[in-house]
Amino acid sequence: MSSRSTTDSQSDKNPLQALESSIFALEQKRMPPVHLWNPPYCGEIGLRIGADGAWSYLESPIGRKSLVKLFASVLRKYEDGRHYLVTPVEKIGIEVEDSPFLAVEMAVRGEGKRQSLVLRTNLDDVVTAGSEHPLRFVKDVQTGGLKPYVLVRGRLEARLTRALTYDLAELGRTETVDGDESFGVWSGGSFFAMASADELKF
């Protein structure tokens, strides 16, 4: 009479369910931060984050926000630019079309050089733009406009929605940076240049 191993039993689950169980167990045990883990690469299972921040599995939307937040808690971007879900025992590739998060809400505190911009993501991370959470701006090759991003944690960024991009532009001011006039915003004691004063376009 033979007995089935735990590994055999887990293989009966689909990969998404197995991953969910594994990560949930880690959260319950409060394991070390994901950046300390360096497990072997185990391939991909069909997970994807679209440009709109929506997660899908095998092209089917993942509607449970609690599940998405659970997976996002072990999301990591490596130096090779790729994103992975990482546990102490496995590293699973995930396709990210743009950035893994969207910044969907912004609160402005103070004004001028003392201004702070507090941003909330679609998965409820809250960060204040500054030296630890810098803003960066990328020119959209299709529209020629700017796409702003804020660093959330590790190498993971949130792209600001178009509405917030317009709000950010309204807060902008011209400053002299390295001898050149730049248009940008202050937050957390840092000035983030969007573009030279004469080329800004949204």
C-alpha positions as CSV (number, residue, x, y, z in Angstrom):
1,M,0.0,0.0,0.0
2,S,1.5,3.3,-1.0
3,S,0.9,6.8,0.4
4,R,0.8,10.0,-1.7
5,S,3.3,12.7,-0.8
6,T,2.4,16.3,0.0
7,T,3.9,17.4,-3.3
8,D,1.7,14.9,-5.2
9,S,-1.4,16.3,-3.3
10,Q,-0.5,19.9,-4.2
11,S,-0.1,18.9,-7.9
12,D,-3.9,18.2,-7.9
13,K,-4.5,21.9,-7.5
14,N,-4.2,24.3,-10.4
15,P,-1.0,26.4,-10.3
16,L,-2.9,29.6,-9.3
17,Q,-4.5,27.9,-6.3
18,A,-1.2,26.3,-5.2
19,L,0.5,29.7,-5.4
20,E,-2.3,31.3,-3.4
21,S,-2.0,28.7,-0.7
22,S,1.8,29.1,-0.5
23,I,1.8,32.9,-0.3
24,F,-1.1,32.9,2.3
25,A,0.9,30.5,4.5
26,L,3.9,32.9,4.2
27,E,1.8,35.9,5.3
28,Q,0.5,34.0,8.3
29,K,4.0,33.2,9.4
30,R,5.3,36.7,8.7
31,M,8.3,35.5,6.7
32,P,11.3,37.7,5.8
33,P,10.9,40.4,3.1
34,V,10.8,39.2,-0.5
35,H,14.0,40.9,-1.4
36,L,15.9,38.5,0.8
37,W,14.7,35.4,-1.0
38,N,16.6,33.9,-4.0
39,P,14.8,30.7,-5.1
40,P,15.2,28.9,-8.4
41,Y,13.2,30.0,-11.4
42,C,10.2,27.8,-12.0
43,G,8.8,29.1,-15.2
44,E,5.5,30.9,-15.9
45,I,1.9,29.9,-15.2
46,G,0.0,32.5,-17.4
47,L,-0.2,35.5,-15.0
48,R,-0.2,39.0,-16.5
49,I,-0.7,42.6,-15.4
50,G,-2.1,44.8,-18.2
51,A,-1.4,48.5,-18.8
52,D,-4.6,49.3,-16.9
53,G,-3.3,47.5,-13.8
54,A,-5.7,44.6,-14.2
55,W,-4.4,41.1,-13.3
56,S,-5.3,38.0,-15.3
57,Y,-4.6,34.3,-15.3
58,L,-4.6,32.5,-18.6
59,E,-6.3,35.6,-20.1
60,S,-9.1,35.4,-17.6
61,P,-9.5,38.5,-15.2
62,I,-8.7,37.9,-11.6
63,G,-11.6,39.8,-10.0
64,R,-10.8,39.2,-6.3
65,K,-8.9,42.3,-5.1
66,S,-7.8,40.4,-2.0
67,L,-6.1,37.7,-4.2
68,V,-4.4,40.3,-6.3
69,K,-3.1,42.1,-3.2
70,L,-1.9,38.7,-1.9
71,F,0.1,38.0,-5.1
72,A,1.4,41.6,-5.2
73,S,2.8,41.2,-1.7
74,V,5.5,38.8,-3.2
75,L,6.0,40.7,-6.5
76,R,9.6,41.6,-7.3
77,K,11.3,43.3,-10.2
78,Y,14.8,42.0,-10.8
79,E,17.8,43.7,-12.3
80,D,17.0,42.1,-15.7
81,G,13.8,44.2,-15.8
82,R,11.5,41.2,-15.5
83,H,8.9,40.7,-12.8
84,Y,8.5,37.6,-10.7
85,L,6.3,36.3,-7.9
86,V,8.8,35.1,-5.3
87,T,8.6,32.8,-2.3
88,P,11.4,31.1,-0.4
89,V,11.2,28.0,-2.7
90,E,10.1,29.3,-6.1
91,K,10.3,32.2,-8.5
92,I,7.5,32.4,-11.1
93,G,7.6,34.8,-14.1
94,I,4.8,37.3,-14.6
95,E,4.2,39.4,-17.7
96,V,3.8,43.2,-16.9
97,E,2.7,45.3,-19.8
98,D,3.7,48.6,-18.3
99,S,4.0,49.1,-14.5
100,P,2.6,46.7,-11.9
101,F,0.6,49.3,-10.1
102,L,-1.5,52.4,-11.0
103,A,-1.5,55.6,-8.8
104,V,-5.2,56.4,-8.7
105,E,-5.5,59.1,-6.0
106,M,-3.3,62.0,-4.9
107,A,-3.5,64.3,-1.9
108,V,-1.5,67.5,-1.8
109,R,-0.1,68.8,1.5
110,G,1.5,72.2,1.8
111,E,2.7,74.2,-1.1
112,G,5.8,75.4,-2.9
113,K,9.1,73.8,-1.9
114,R,7.4,72.4,1.2
115,Q,4.7,70.6,-0.8
116,S,4.2,66.8,-0.4
117,L,2.3,64.6,-2.8
118,V,0.7,61.6,-1.2
119,L,-0.3,58.9,-3.7
120,R,-2.5,55.8,-3.3
121,T,-2.3,52.9,-5.7
122,N,-5.0,50.7,-7.1
123,L,-3.9,48.1,-4.5
124,D,-4.0,50.6,-1.6
125,D,-0.3,51.2,-1.2
126,V,0.3,54.7,0.1
127,V,3.5,56.6,-0.6
128,T,4.7,60.2,-0.4
129,A,6.8,61.2,-3.4
130,G,10.3,62.2,-2.3
131,S,13.8,60.9,-2.1
132,E,12.6,57.4,-1.0
133,H,9.7,57.3,-3.5
134,P,10.9,59.4,-6.5
135,L,8.9,60.5,-9.4
136,R,10.2,59.9,-12.9
137,F,8.8,60.9,-16.3
138,V,8.9,59.0,-19.6
139,K,7.9,60.3,-23.0
140,D,5.0,58.3,-24.5
141,V,6.3,57.3,-28.0
142,Q,2.7,57.2,-29.3
143,T,1.4,60.5,-28.1
144,G,4.5,62.5,-27.4
145,G,3.1,63.3,-23.9
146,L,4.6,62.4,-20.5
147,K,3.9,59.4,-18.4
148,P,4.7,59.9,-14.7
149,Y,5.7,57.0,-12.4
150,V,6.4,56.8,-8.7
151,L,8.5,54.2,-7.0
152,V,6.4,52.2,-4.6
153,R,8.9,49.6,-3.2
154,G,12.0,47.8,-4.4
155,R,12.0,48.4,-8.1
156,L,8.2,48.4,-8.4
157,E,6.6,51.5,-9.7
158,A,3.1,52.8,-10.1
159,R,2.1,54.8,-13.2
160,L,-0.1,57.8,-12.5
161,T,-3.4,57.8,-14.3
162,R,-4.0,60.4,-17.0
163,A,-6.3,62.4,-14.6
164,L,-3.5,62.5,-12.0
165,T,-1.0,63.5,-14.7
166,Y,-3.1,66.6,-15.5
167,D,-3.4,67.3,-11.7
168,L,0.4,67.0,-11.4
169,A,0.9,69.4,-14.3
170,E,-1.3,72.0,-12.6
171,L,1.0,71.8,-9.6
172,G,4.1,72.3,-11.7
173,R,6.4,75.2,-11.6
174,T,9.5,76.3,-13.4
175,E,12.9,76.0,-11.6
176,T,16.5,76.4,-12.6
177,V,18.2,72.9,-12.6
178,D,21.9,72.7,-13.5
179,G,21.6,76.1,-15.2
180,D,18.6,75.1,-17.3
181,E,14.9,76.1,-16.8
182,S,12.9,73.0,-16.0
183,F,9.2,72.5,-15.4
184,G,8.4,70.1,-12.6
185,V,6.9,69.5,-9.1
186,W,8.2,69.6,-5.6
187,S,7.4,66.8,-3.1
188,G,9.0,65.7,0.1
189,G,11.8,68.3,-0.3
190,S,12.8,67.1,-3.8
191,F,12.2,68.7,-7.2
192,F,11.2,66.4,-9.9
193,A,11.7,67.8,-13.4
194,M,9.1,66.8,-16.0
195,A,10.8,68.4,-19.0
196,S,12.6,71.6,-20.1
197,A,10.2,74.6,-19.7
198,D,9.7,74.9,-23.5
199,E,8.9,71.3,-24.5
200,L,6.3,70.2,-22.0
201,K,3.4,68.4,-23.6
202,F,0.6,66.3,-22.0
